[in-house]
Amino acid sequence: MKGKMTFLIKGIYLILVIIIISIVSFLIIDYNRQLTSEAEEFDLRTHATEIMDILSGSEKCLALQDVANIQGESLNLSYNRVIDLNKLEEFSSTFSEYEPDYGRDFKYRYKIKIETQPINIKTKEVVFESHKECRKVCYQSYVLKCYWVCDVVVEDKTKTIDVAIPKESWTFGVDKFSRDKALKERITVSTPVIVYYNKSQLMPAILWIDVVDGELERFANKIDESCLNDEKISSDLYFSYPVYEKTTEGKNYLCMKIKETVCQRLACKKEIEFEGIKAPGNYKILIKPGDTIKVMV
């Protein structure tokens, strides 16, 4: 009987040890997962900040460029966080579906929105009007003498004027991103900037960047990187949904069939050969550059 009790107690201890080990293992795995997620978010935020700095601080992107004379020499200056309106409108038109050439990041994909802040203030228009007011002045000496005295009277005709400047916005970059299971990380970061219209009109604005890491973004970046850098690329990628390439009006798009098909414009303007991915799973992707970009699975 004593032997059976000892065996039972050992069995209970064994079960408790297994439960404790399982709990500790779960906590360690969950902690590591949280650390990984935080690291990915930090990396995403860092990239977002770097991209904003490039776009708003480089003369090759949106920064206002001016010429200054210093000690008899002309120097080209770029103003950080001061956005040239002409460049902004050009970027909004040229890069309406993908990232600009100079600010491209082959790790993530992003969308930019710049929006001026509406101004609604009351000011005063000061106007002064004047007129003469004359009066007759008389005094008695040996005889009564009279003369006219005129004063200039100034009247303040100040009036209140409402000044209302509506907000304006511009966007460029990727229009649609991965969703659902295909989405890995997404973050939106903003920074204040100034939009330069002319020397007498500078508008306060906010620059937003929406940076995304997902299955579609990773694949699109690999194709663009191979095409634009003329580089052979091999990569292991996982896809949660079918993927295919399509060409519309000479523009290349990479599409993913989620609930609603999501398509991203590729910067690559060459012909692309890609049979597509039919089912979810891990795939070995090989991309060969050339006159035609060959994407082999």
C-alpha positions as CSV (number, residue, x, y, z in Angstrom):
1,M,0.0,0.0,0.0
2,K,2.9,2.3,0.9
3,G,4.5,1.6,-2.4
4,K,1.4,2.5,-4.3
5,M,1.1,5.8,-2.4
6,T,4.7,6.7,-3.2
7,F,4.1,5.9,-6.9
8,L,1.0,8.1,-6.9
9,I,2.8,11.0,-5.3
10,K,5.6,10.7,-7.8
11,G,3.1,10.7,-10.6
12,I,1.4,13.8,-9.2
13,Y,4.8,15.5,-8.9
14,L,5.6,14.6,-12.5
15,I,2.4,16.0,-13.7
16,L,3.0,19.3,-11.7
17,V,6.5,19.5,-13.1
18,I,5.2,19.0,-16.7
19,I,2.6,21.7,-16.1
20,I,5.1,24.1,-14.7
21,I,7.5,23.5,-17.6
22,S,4.7,24.1,-20.1
23,I,3.7,27.4,-18.4
24,V,7.3,28.6,-18.3
25,S,7.8,27.6,-21.9
26,F,4.7,29.4,-22.9
27,L,5.8,32.5,-21.0
28,I,9.2,32.4,-22.6
29,I,7.8,32.0,-26.1
30,D,5.2,34.8,-25.6
31,Y,8.0,37.1,-24.2
32,N,10.2,36.3,-27.2
33,R,7.3,36.9,-29.5
34,Q,6.6,40.3,-27.9
35,L,10.3,41.2,-28.2
36,T,10.3,40.2,-31.8
37,S,7.2,42.3,-32.5
38,E,8.6,45.3,-30.6
39,A,11.9,45.0,-32.6
40,E,10.0,44.9,-35.9
41,E,7.9,47.9,-34.9
42,F,11.1,49.8,-33.9
43,D,12.7,48.9,-37.2
44,L,9.6,50.0,-39.1
45,R,9.5,53.3,-37.1
46,T,13.2,53.9,-37.8
47,H,12.8,53.4,-41.5
48,A,9.8,55.7,-41.5
49,T,11.8,58.4,-39.9
50,E,14.7,57.9,-42.3
51,I,12.4,58.1,-45.3
52,M,10.7,61.3,-44.0
53,D,14.2,62.9,-43.5
54,I,15.2,62.0,-47.0
55,L,12.0,63.2,-48.7
56,S,11.8,66.5,-46.7
57,G,15.5,67.2,-46.4
58,S,17.1,66.4,-49.8
59,E,17.1,68.7,-52.8
60,K,16.6,65.6,-55.0
61,C,13.3,65.1,-53.3
62,L,10.9,67.7,-51.9
63,A,13.2,70.1,-50.0
64,L,13.2,73.8,-51.1
65,Q,16.5,74.7,-52.8
66,D,17.8,78.3,-52.8
67,V,20.9,80.2,-53.7
68,A,22.7,82.2,-51.1
69,N,25.7,84.6,-51.6
70,I,28.2,84.1,-48.8
71,Q,31.5,86.1,-49.0
72,G,31.0,86.6,-52.7
73,E,30.3,83.0,-53.4
74,S,27.0,81.5,-54.5
75,L,26.0,78.4,-52.5
76,N,23.1,76.1,-53.1
77,L,21.1,75.5,-49.9
78,S,18.4,73.0,-49.1
79,Y,15.9,73.8,-46.4
80,N,15.1,70.8,-44.2
81,R,11.3,70.4,-43.6
82,V,10.5,73.2,-46.1
83,I,8.7,71.6,-49.0
84,D,8.8,73.1,-52.5
85,L,5.3,73.3,-53.8
86,N,6.4,72.6,-57.4
87,K,8.3,69.5,-56.5
88,L,5.4,68.3,-54.4
89,E,2.9,68.6,-57.3
90,E,5.4,66.8,-59.6
91,F,5.8,63.9,-57.1
92,S,2.1,63.7,-56.7
93,S,1.7,63.3,-60.4
94,T,4.7,61.2,-61.3
95,F,4.7,58.8,-58.3
96,S,0.9,58.5,-57.7
97,E,1.2,54.6,-57.4
98,Y,4.7,53.8,-56.2
99,E,7.6,55.3,-54.3
100,P,9.8,58.0,-55.8
101,D,13.2,56.9,-57.2
102,Y,15.4,58.6,-54.7
103,G,13.3,57.8,-51.6
104,R,12.7,54.1,-52.5
105,D,13.2,51.5,-49.7
106,F,13.4,47.9,-50.9
107,K,12.6,46.6,-47.5
108,Y,9.2,48.2,-47.0
109,R,6.7,50.0,-49.1
110,Y,5.0,53.3,-48.1
111,K,2.5,56.0,-48.9
112,I,3.0,59.7,-48.3
113,K,0.4,62.4,-47.5
114,I,1.1,66.0,-47.0
115,E,-1.7,68.3,-45.8
116,T,-1.6,72.0,-45.0
117,Q,-3.4,73.2,-41.9
118,P,-6.5,75.3,-42.5
119,I,-6.2,78.9,-41.4
120,N,-9.3,80.9,-40.2
121,I,-8.4,84.2,-38.6
122,K,-9.9,87.7,-38.2
123,T,-7.7,90.7,-39.0
124,K,-8.3,94.4,-39.4
125,E,-8.0,96.6,-42.4
126,V,-7.0,100.1,-41.1
127,V,-8.2,103.0,-43.2
128,F,-8.1,106.7,-42.1
129,E,-10.2,109.4,-43.7
130,S,-9.9,113.1,-43.1
131,H,-12.1,116.2,-43.6
132,K,-12.1,119.9,-42.6
133,E,-14.3,121.4,-40.0
134,C,-14.3,125.2,-40.0
135,R,-15.7,127.7,-37.5
136,K,-16.0,131.5,-37.2
137,V,-14.1,133.1,-34.4
138,C,-14.8,136.8,-33.5
139,Y,-13.2,139.1,-30.9
140,Q,-13.9,142.7,-29.9
141,S,-11.2,145.3,-30.1
142,Y,-12.0,148.9,-31.3
143,V,-14.1,147.1,-33.8
144,L,-15.5,143.6,-34.0
145,K,-13.2,141.4,-36.0
146,C,-14.0,137.9,-37.2
147,Y,-12.1,135.2,-39.0
148,W,-12.4,131.5,-39.9
149,V,-10.5,128.7,-38.3
150,C,-10.4,125.3,-39.9
151,D,-9.3,122.0,-38.3
152,V,-8.4,118.7,-40.0
153,V,-10.4,115.9,-38.5
154,V,-9.1,112.3,-39.0
155,E,-11.6,109.5,-38.6
156,D,-10.7,105.9,-38.1
157,K,-12.6,103.7,-40.6
158,T,-11.0,100.4,-39.4
159,K,-13.0,97.3,-40.3
160,T,-12.7,93.6,-39.5
161,I,-11.8,91.1,-42.3
162,D,-12.2,87.3,-42.1
163,V,-9.3,85.4,-43.6
164,A,-10.0,81.8,-44.4
165,I,-7.5,79.6,-46.1
166,P,-8.7,76.0,-46.7
167,K,-6.5,73.0,-46.3
168,E,-4.8,71.3,-49.3
169,S,-3.4,67.8,-49.5
170,W,-1.1,65.8,-51.8
171,T,-0.4,62.1,-51.8
172,F,2.1,59.8,-53.5
173,G,3.5,56.3,-53.1
174,V,1.8,52.9,-52.9
175,D,-2.0,53.1,-53.0
176,K,-3.0,49.7,-51.6
177,F,-1.3,47.3,-49.1
178,S,-1.4,43.7,-47.9
179,R,-4.3,42.9,-45.6
180,D,-5.4,40.1,-43.3
181,K,-3.0,37.2,-43.0
182,A,-0.6,38.7,-45.6
183,L,0.0,41.8,-43.4
184,K,3.0,41.7,-41.1
185,E,3.5,45.1,-39.7
186,R,2.1,48.6,-40.4
187,I,2.8,52.0,-38.8
188,T,1.9,55.6,-39.4
189,V,4.3,58.4,-38.4
190,S,4.0,62.2,-38.9
191,T,6.1,65.3,-38.7
192,P,5.4,69.0,-39.1
193,V,6.7,70.7,-42.3
194,I,6.3,74.0,-44.2
195,V,4.9,74.1,-47.8
196,Y,6.6,76.9,-49.7
197,Y,4.2,78.5,-52.2
198,N,6.2,81.7,-52.7
199,K,8.2,84.2,-50.7
200,S,5.0,85.7,-49.2
201,Q,3.1,82.5,-48.6
202,L,4.4,79.6,-46.5
203,M,1.9,77.2,-45.1
204,P,2.3,75.0,-42.0
205,A,1.6,71.4,-42.9
206,I,1.8,67.8,-41.6
207,L,3.7,65.0,-43.5
208,W,2.3,61.5,-42.8
209,I,4.0,58.3,-43.9
210,D,2.3,55.0,-43.8
211,V,4.9,52.2,-43.9
212,V,3.9,48.6,-44.4
213,D,5.6,45.2,-44.2
214,G,3.7,42.4,-45.8
215,E,3.8,39.5,-48.2
216,L,2.9,41.5,-51.3
217,E,5.3,44.3,-50.3
218,R,8.2,41.9,-49.9
219,F,7.6,40.3,-53.2
220,A,7.1,43.6,-55.1
221,N,10.3,44.9,-53.6
222,K,12.3,41.9,-54.7
223,I,11.1,42.3,-58.3
224,D,11.8,46.1,-58.4
225,E,15.2,45.6,-56.8
226,S,16.2,43.0,-59.4
227,C,14.8,45.1,-62.2
228,L,16.2,48.6,-61.2
229,N,19.6,47.4,-59.9
230,D,20.0,44.7,-62.7
231,E,20.7,42.2,-59.9
232,K,19.9,38.5,-59.7
233,I,17.9,37.8,-56.5
234,S,17.0,34.6,-54.8
235,S,14.7,34.6,-51.8
236,D,12.4,32.3,-49.7
237,L,8.9,33.9,-49.3
238,Y,5.7,32.7,-47.8
239,F,2.3,33.6,-49.4
240,S,-1.0,33.3,-47.7
241,Y,-3.0,34.0,-50.9
242,P,-2.5,33.5,-54.7
243,V,-0.3,36.0,-56.4
244,Y,-0.1,37.1,-60.1
245,E,1.3,39.8,-62.3
246,K,-0.7,41.9,-64.8
247,T,0.1,44.7,-67.2
248,T,-2.4,47.5,-67.8
249,E,-1.6,50.3,-70.3
250,G,2.1,49.5,-70.2
251,K,2.2,49.6,-66.3
252,N,3.2,46.5,-64.3
253,Y,1.2,45.4,-61.3
254,L,1.7,42.7,-58.7
255,C,-1.7,41.4,-57.4
256,M,-2.8,39.3,-54.5
257,K,-6.2,37.6,-54.4
258,I,-7.5,38.2,-50.9
259,K,-11.2,38.8,-50.3
260,E,-10.8,41.7,-52.7
261,T,-7.9,41.7,-55.0
262,V,-5.1,44.0,-54.0
263,C,-2.7,45.3,-56.7
264,Q,0.5,47.3,-56.3
265,R,2.2,49.2,-59.1
266,L,5.7,48.1,-59.8
267,A,8.5,50.7,-60.5
268,C,9.9,48.2,-63.0
269,K,9.0,49.2,-66.6
270,K,10.4,46.1,-68.3
271,E,8.4,43.1,-69.4
272,I,7.9,40.6,-66.6
273,E,7.5,36.8,-67.0
274,F,5.8,35.2,-64.0
275,E,3.4,32.3,-64.1
276,G,1.9,33.2,-60.7
277,I,1.4,31.4,-57.4
278,K,-1.8,29.4,-57.2
279,A,-1.9,28.2,-53.6
280,P,-0.6,29.3,-50.1
281,G,2.8,28.1,-48.9
282,N,6.5,28.6,-48.8
283,Y,8.2,29.3,-52.1
284,K,11.7,29.6,-53.4
285,I,11.8,32.7,-55.7
286,L,14.5,33.3,-58.3
287,I,14.4,36.6,-60.2
288,K,16.7,37.1,-63.2
289,P,17.2,40.6,-64.7
290,G,17.6,41.4,-68.3
291,D,15.5,42.9,-71.1
292,T,12.8,40.7,-69.7
293,I,12.5,40.1,-65.9
294,K,12.0,36.4,-65.3
295,V,10.4,35.5,-62.0
296,M,10.8,31.7,-61.4
297,V,9.1,29.8,-58.6
